[in-house]
């Protein structure tokens, strides 16, 4: 993911746009965006990785994944249904 440009060469969202989308999901009560377990005590002393950090890390580790599709699927999965 490129920083400094609004889109990467392939037309995907950049990291800032992805973080903004994830932050919007965290702010919206209709999504289940709680922290989850992380074994990395050096970065997360309480063993809890924040929602946005978890998904940004996943996208960085899978660079061929389309972030727009990933975020769309994440919205479907995290939606709180009544």
C-alpha positions as CSV (number, residue, x, y, z in Angstrom):
1,X,0.0,0.0,0.0
2,X,1.4,3.3,-1.0
3,X,1.5,6.3,1.3
4,X,1.4,9.8,-0.1
5,X,-0.9,9.0,-3.0
6,X,-4.7,8.6,-2.9
7,X,-4.6,5.4,-5.0
8,X,-1.9,2.9,-5.6
9,X,-0.8,2.1,-9.2
10,X,-3.3,-0.8,-9.4
11,X,-6.2,1.4,-8.4
12,X,-6.6,0.0,-4.8
13,X,-7.2,2.1,-1.8
14,X,-4.2,3.4,0.1
15,X,-3.5,2.8,3.8
16,X,-5.0,6.1,4.9
17,X,-8.3,5.4,3.1
18,X,-8.3,1.8,4.6
19,X,-7.7,3.1,8.1
20,X,-10.5,5.7,7.6
21,X,-12.9,3.0,6.5
22,X,-12.0,0.8,9.5
23,X,-12.3,3.7,11.9
24,X,-15.8,4.5,10.5
25,X,-16.7,0.9,11.2
26,X,-15.4,1.2,14.7
27,X,-17.4,4.3,15.3
28,X,-20.6,2.7,14.0
29,X,-22.4,0.8,16.7
30,X,-24.0,-1.5,14.1
31,X,-20.7,-3.3,13.7
32,X,-19.0,-5.7,16.1
33,X,-15.5,-4.3,16.1
34,X,-14.0,-5.3,19.4
35,X,-10.4,-6.0,19.9
36,X,-9.1,-9.5,19.6
37,X,-6.3,-11.7,21.1
38,X,-2.7,-11.1,20.0
39,X,0.2,-13.2,21.2
40,X,2.6,-10.3,20.5
41,X,3.2,-9.0,24.0
42,X,5.9,-6.6,22.7
43,X,3.3,-4.6,20.8
44,X,0.2,-5.4,22.8
45,X,0.9,-5.7,26.5
46,X,-2.7,-6.6,27.3
47,X,-2.8,-9.2,24.5
48,X,-5.5,-7.2,22.7
49,X,-4.9,-6.0,19.1
50,X,-7.2,-3.2,18.0
51,X,-9.7,-3.9,15.2
52,X,-8.2,-1.5,12.7
53,X,-4.6,-2.6,13.4
54,X,-5.5,-6.3,12.9
55,X,-7.1,-5.7,9.5
56,X,-4.4,-3.3,8.2
57,X,-1.8,-5.9,9.2
58,X,-3.7,-8.6,7.3
59,X,-3.9,-6.5,4.2
60,X,-0.2,-5.6,4.4
61,X,0.6,-9.3,4.6
62,X,-1.6,-10.1,1.6
63,X,-0.6,-7.4,-0.9
64,X,-2.5,-9.0,-3.9
65,X,-5.8,-8.8,-2.0
66,X,-8.2,-6.1,-3.2
67,X,-8.8,-3.9,-0.1
68,X,-12.1,-2.7,-1.4
69,X,-13.4,-6.2,-1.6
70,X,-11.9,-7.1,1.7
71,X,-13.6,-4.2,3.4
72,X,-16.9,-5.0,1.8
73,X,-16.7,-8.6,3.0
74,X,-15.6,-7.4,6.5
75,X,-18.7,-5.1,6.7
76,X,-20.9,-8.1,5.9
77,X,-19.3,-10.3,8.5
78,X,-19.1,-7.7,11.3
79,X,-22.6,-6.3,10.9
80,X,-24.6,-6.8,14.1
81,X,-27.9,-8.5,13.1
82,X,-30.9,-8.4,15.4
